[in-house]
Amino acid sequence: MLKRSLLVLLGFFSLQATQAQFLKKLGKQLETATNKSSSTSTGSGTSLAGLTESDAGSGIKEALAKGVAAGIAKLNKKDGFFGSDVYKLLLPEDAVKIGNTLRAIGLGSQVDKAILQINRSAEKAVGYAAPIFVGAIKQMTLTDAVNLVKGGNTSATDFFKSKTTDSLKTAFMPVIKKSLDSTSATRYYADIVNNYNKLPTTFNKVNPDLQDYVTTMAVNALFDQIAKEELAIRANPAARTTDLLKKVFGAK
């Protein structure tokens, strides 16, 4: 059943045809990591409501795999960020006054172009998040898994967030830079900053770190999506789409 869930994970990722070969390799890595961790349990010890440690370990991994797949599928597409009321990226906080000032003097179209391409960069970058989670799955112990099953709410997401945030940001940085450049976001953003700094009324020159801003916002959005999926699996029986998820999260 776990293997079937991992195949579903690959199906979600296949939204990007150009990444098909990468995603195939990822699926094998995730399956290997999950099976290896589960096989370390003899299955003789019970954890809660008659579940073995192996059940708990496999169940929490399957839930996280489902959450990762759903999160990336929602964000790694056109308008995943730009068309979202929740995740749309505006200008960095330190650059808001740039946008307001330029709009006031009739340069709002430049601001709009910069915002659009910043969001396109984030949409493109989140497709490269999955391998980071493979590493976190490999590090999860059976004790971790049992505690996360019992934890409730978003305990599994919080666990992965603590394990992967720094790695995600490090991995995202070059991807974000490439995305910002390829979508012309860097150029559009530089245009509005330069135009603002040229104004005679500008006393404090501004040039916020766009790369760090987009990276942080993309990582936060991905974890928020994974948390929503975990909450659904824990609270809604209909979201437990496999026998293993029903067994593990319906046993509490």
C-alpha positions as CSV (number, residue, x, y, z in Angstrom):
1,M,0.0,0.0,0.0
2,L,2.9,2.4,0.8
3,K,4.4,1.6,-2.6
4,R,1.1,2.5,-4.2
5,S,1.1,5.9,-2.4
6,L,4.6,6.6,-3.6
7,L,3.5,6.0,-7.1
8,V,0.7,8.5,-6.6
9,L,3.4,10.9,-5.4
10,L,5.2,10.5,-8.7
11,G,1.9,11.1,-10.5
12,F,1.5,14.5,-8.8
13,F,5.1,15.5,-9.7
14,S,4.7,14.5,-13.4
15,L,2.9,17.8,-14.0
16,Q,6.2,19.1,-15.3
17,A,7.1,16.9,-18.3
18,T,10.6,18.2,-18.5
19,Q,11.3,16.9,-15.0
20,A,10.1,13.4,-15.7
21,Q,13.5,11.7,-15.5
22,F,14.3,13.6,-12.3
23,L,11.0,12.6,-10.7
24,K,11.4,9.0,-11.6
25,K,14.7,8.9,-9.8
26,L,13.2,10.8,-6.8
27,G,10.4,8.2,-6.5
28,K,12.9,5.4,-6.2
29,Q,14.9,7.3,-3.6
30,L,11.8,8.0,-1.5
31,E,10.6,4.4,-1.8
32,T,14.0,3.1,-0.8
33,A,14.2,5.5,2.2
34,T,10.8,4.5,3.4
35,N,11.2,0.8,3.0
36,K,14.7,0.8,4.6
37,S,13.4,2.7,7.7
38,S,10.3,0.4,8.0
39,S,12.3,-2.8,7.7
40,T,14.4,-1.9,10.8
41,S,11.3,-2.8,12.9
42,T,10.5,-6.3,13.8
43,G,6.8,-5.4,13.9
44,S,6.5,-7.1,17.3
45,G,6.3,-4.0,19.5
46,T,3.1,-2.1,19.7
47,S,2.7,1.6,20.0
48,L,-0.9,2.8,20.2
49,A,-4.3,1.2,19.6
50,G,-2.6,-2.1,18.5
51,L,-0.4,-0.5,15.9
52,T,3.1,-1.8,15.5
53,E,6.0,0.6,15.2
54,S,6.4,-0.4,11.6
55,D,2.8,0.6,10.9
56,A,3.3,4.0,12.6
57,G,6.6,4.5,10.7
58,S,5.1,3.6,7.3
59,G,1.9,5.6,8.0
60,I,3.6,8.8,8.9
61,K,5.9,8.6,6.0
62,E,3.0,8.0,3.6
63,A,1.1,11.0,5.1
64,L,4.1,13.2,4.6
65,A,4.7,12.0,1.1
66,K,1.1,12.8,0.3
67,G,1.5,16.2,1.8
68,V,4.7,17.0,-0.1
69,A,3.0,15.9,-3.3
70,A,-0.1,18.0,-2.8
71,G,1.9,21.0,-1.7
72,I,4.3,21.0,-4.7
73,A,1.5,20.2,-7.2
74,K,-0.5,23.2,-5.9
75,L,2.3,25.7,-6.0
76,N,4.6,24.5,-8.8
77,K,2.3,25.7,-11.7
78,K,1.2,28.9,-13.4
79,D,-0.6,31.1,-10.9
80,G,0.3,28.8,-8.0
81,F,1.5,31.9,-6.2
82,F,0.4,34.8,-8.4
83,G,-3.2,33.6,-8.6
84,S,-3.5,32.8,-4.9
85,D,-5.1,35.0,-2.3
86,V,-3.0,33.4,0.3
87,Y,0.5,33.0,-1.3
88,K,0.8,35.8,-3.8
89,L,4.1,37.5,-3.3
90,L,4.0,41.3,-3.3
91,L,7.1,43.5,-2.9
92,P,9.4,42.9,0.1
93,E,8.4,44.9,3.2
94,D,11.3,47.2,2.8
95,A,10.3,47.9,-0.8
96,V,6.6,48.7,-0.3
97,K,7.4,52.4,-0.3
98,I,9.1,51.9,-3.7
99,G,5.9,50.5,-5.2
100,N,3.6,53.1,-3.7
101,T,5.9,56.0,-4.8
102,L,6.2,54.7,-8.4
103,R,2.5,54.1,-8.7
104,A,1.8,57.7,-7.5
105,I,3.9,59.1,-10.4
106,G,2.4,56.8,-13.1
107,L,4.9,53.9,-13.1
108,G,2.6,51.3,-11.7
109,S,3.0,49.1,-14.8
110,Q,6.7,48.6,-13.9
111,V,5.7,47.6,-10.4
112,D,3.1,45.1,-11.7
113,K,5.6,43.5,-14.0
114,A,8.1,43.0,-11.2
115,I,5.5,41.5,-8.9
116,L,4.3,39.1,-11.6
117,Q,7.8,37.8,-12.4
118,I,8.7,37.5,-8.7
119,N,5.7,35.1,-8.4
120,R,6.6,33.2,-11.5
121,S,10.1,32.6,-10.0
122,A,8.6,31.2,-6.8
123,E,6.2,28.9,-8.8
124,K,9.1,27.5,-10.8
125,A,11.4,27.0,-7.8
126,V,9.2,24.9,-5.6
127,G,9.3,22.1,-8.0
128,Y,12.8,21.3,-6.8
129,A,11.9,20.9,-3.1
130,A,11.2,17.2,-3.0
131,P,14.7,15.7,-2.7
132,I,15.2,17.6,0.5
133,F,12.4,15.6,2.1
134,V,13.9,12.3,1.0
135,G,16.8,13.1,3.3
136,A,14.5,13.9,6.2
137,I,12.6,10.7,5.7
138,K,15.9,8.7,5.9
139,Q,16.7,10.4,9.2
140,M,13.3,9.7,10.9
141,T,13.5,7.0,13.6
142,L,10.6,4.7,14.6
143,T,10.4,6.6,17.9
144,D,9.9,9.8,15.9
145,A,7.2,8.2,13.8
146,V,5.2,6.9,16.8
147,N,5.4,10.3,18.6
148,L,4.3,12.0,15.4
149,V,1.3,9.7,14.9
150,K,0.2,10.5,18.5
151,G,1.1,14.2,18.2
152,G,-2.0,15.4,16.2
153,N,-2.6,18.6,14.3
154,T,0.6,19.5,12.3
155,S,3.2,17.7,14.4
156,A,4.6,15.8,11.4
157,T,4.9,19.0,9.4
158,D,6.5,20.7,12.3
159,F,9.0,17.9,12.6
160,F,10.0,18.1,9.0
161,K,10.1,21.9,9.1
162,S,12.6,21.7,11.9
163,K,14.7,19.1,10.0
164,T,14.6,20.6,6.5
165,T,14.1,24.4,6.6
166,D,17.8,25.3,6.4
167,S,18.4,22.7,3.7
168,L,15.4,23.9,1.7
169,K,16.6,27.5,1.8
170,T,20.1,26.4,0.8
171,A,18.8,24.3,-2.0
172,F,16.3,27.0,-3.1
173,M,18.8,29.9,-3.3
174,P,20.5,29.0,-6.6
175,V,17.2,27.8,-8.0
176,I,15.5,31.1,-7.0
177,K,18.4,33.1,-8.5
178,K,18.1,31.2,-11.8
179,S,14.3,31.6,-11.8
180,L,14.5,35.3,-11.0
181,D,16.9,35.8,-13.9
182,S,15.1,33.6,-16.4
183,T,11.7,35.2,-15.7
184,S,13.3,38.7,-15.9
185,A,12.1,39.4,-12.3
186,T,15.6,40.6,-11.4
187,R,15.6,43.1,-14.3
188,Y,12.1,44.4,-13.6
189,Y,12.9,44.7,-9.9
190,A,16.1,46.5,-10.6
191,D,14.2,48.9,-12.8
192,I,11.8,49.9,-10.1
193,V,14.5,50.2,-7.5
194,N,16.7,52.3,-9.8
195,N,13.8,54.6,-10.8
196,Y,12.9,55.1,-7.2
197,N,16.5,55.8,-6.2
198,K,16.8,58.5,-8.9
199,L,13.9,60.5,-7.6
200,P,15.0,63.8,-6.0
201,T,12.9,63.2,-3.0
202,T,14.6,59.9,-2.2
203,F,17.0,60.3,0.7
204,N,17.4,56.7,1.7
205,K,18.4,54.5,-1.2
206,V,16.7,51.1,-1.1
207,N,17.7,47.7,-2.5
208,P,16.3,44.9,-0.5
209,D,17.5,41.3,-0.9
210,L,15.0,39.9,-3.4
211,Q,16.6,36.5,-3.6
212,D,16.3,35.9,0.2
213,Y,12.8,37.2,0.3
214,V,11.5,35.0,-2.5
215,T,13.3,32.0,-1.0
216,T,11.8,32.5,2.4
217,M,8.3,33.0,1.1
218,A,8.4,29.9,-1.1
219,V,9.6,27.7,1.7
220,N,6.9,29.1,4.0
221,A,4.2,28.5,1.4
222,L,5.3,24.9,0.9
223,F,5.2,24.1,4.6
224,D,1.8,25.7,4.9
225,Q,0.4,23.5,2.2
226,I,1.9,20.3,3.7
227,A,0.4,21.3,7.1
228,K,-3.0,21.6,5.5
229,E,-2.7,18.2,4.0
230,E,-1.7,16.7,7.3
231,L,-4.6,18.3,9.1
232,A,-7.0,16.9,6.5
233,I,-5.6,13.4,6.9
234,R,-5.9,13.5,10.7
235,A,-9.4,15.1,10.8
236,N,-11.2,13.9,7.8
237,P,-11.5,10.1,7.1
238,A,-12.2,10.8,3.4
239,A,-8.6,12.2,3.1
240,R,-7.2,8.9,4.2
241,T,-7.0,7.5,0.7
242,T,-5.1,4.2,1.4
243,D,-5.7,1.3,3.8
244,L,-2.5,2.2,5.7
245,L,-3.6,5.8,6.3
246,K,-7.0,4.6,7.5
247,K,-5.4,2.1,9.8
248,V,-2.8,4.4,11.3
249,F,-4.8,7.7,11.6
250,G,-8.2,6.0,12.3
251,A,-6.8,4.1,15.3
252,K,-6.4,6.9,17.7
